[in-house]
Amino acid sequence: MCNFEFFQNIECEYFPCHAGADPENFNCLFCYCPLYALGDRCGGSFSYTEQGIKDCSGCLRPHRRENYSKILEKMPQVLEMAKKDLESADRP
């Protein structure tokens, strides 16, 4: 594993921010999950609130040391979504 694949901010007041997380292996690199926008295609353990908001509080996928490459594998999907949003914003 490369040094840039893992980061911890143990001084964060919320560290670790997910219940049941292993503090020794908790990766803060993806503090805000870049896959959130993928909705049900993110690959994580999530639920939806009664208001229809995606709740990722039970998901540890982006915070596990070994999942760095799995997150990066999904980034082309996120970038494609952003590209489509940009293209539709450019249309009159």
Solvent accessible surface area in square Angstrom, and as a share of the most:
residue,aa,sasa,rsa
1,M,132,0.59
2,C,65,0.39
3,N,147,0.75
4,F,130,0.54
5,E,31,0.14
6,F,40,0.16
7,F,107,0.44
8,Q,54,0.24
9,N,64,0.33
10,I,120,0.61
11,E,161,0.72
12,C,49,0.29
13,E,149,0.67
14,Y,146,0.56
15,F,44,0.18
16,P,42,0.26
17,C,68,0.41
18,H,25,0.11
19,A,104,0.80
20,G,81,0.78
21,A,15,0.11
22,D,73,0.38
23,P,67,0.42
24,E,137,0.61
25,N,63,0.32
26,F,6,0.03
27,N,1,0.00
28,C,17,0.10
29,L,68,0.34
30,F,29,0.12
31,C,83,0.49
32,Y,193,0.73
33,C,38,0.23
34,P,36,0.23
35,L,2,0.01
36,Y,100,0.38
37,A,61,0.47
38,L,3,0.02
39,G,20,0.19
40,D,107,0.56
41,R,124,0.45
42,C,10,0.06
43,G,51,0.49
44,G,20,0.19
45,S,78,0.50
46,F,55,0.23
47,S,62,0.40
48,Y,115,0.44
49,T,52,0.30
50,E,176,0.79
51,Q,145,0.64
52,G,52,0.50
53,I,105,0.53
54,K,17,0.07
55,D,51,0.26
56,C,37,0.22
57,S,75,0.49
58,G,65,0.62
59,C,12,0.07
60,L,32,0.16
61,R,46,0.17
62,P,8,0.05
63,H,7,0.03
64,R,109,0.40
65,R,79,0.29
66,E,108,0.48
67,N,12,0.06
68,Y,32,0.12
69,S,62,0.40
70,K,92,0.39
71,I,1,0.00
72,L,80,0.40
73,E,125,0.56
74,K,40,0.17
75,M,46,0.20
76,P,84,0.53
77,Q,71,0.32
78,V,24,0.14
79,L,115,0.57
80,E,81,0.36
81,M,60,0.27
82,A,56,0.44
83,K,110,0.47
84,K,121,0.51
85,D,97,0.50
86,L,118,0.59
87,E,74,0.33
88,S,59,0.38
89,A,80,0.62
90,D,109,0.57
91,R,159,0.58
92,P,181,1.14
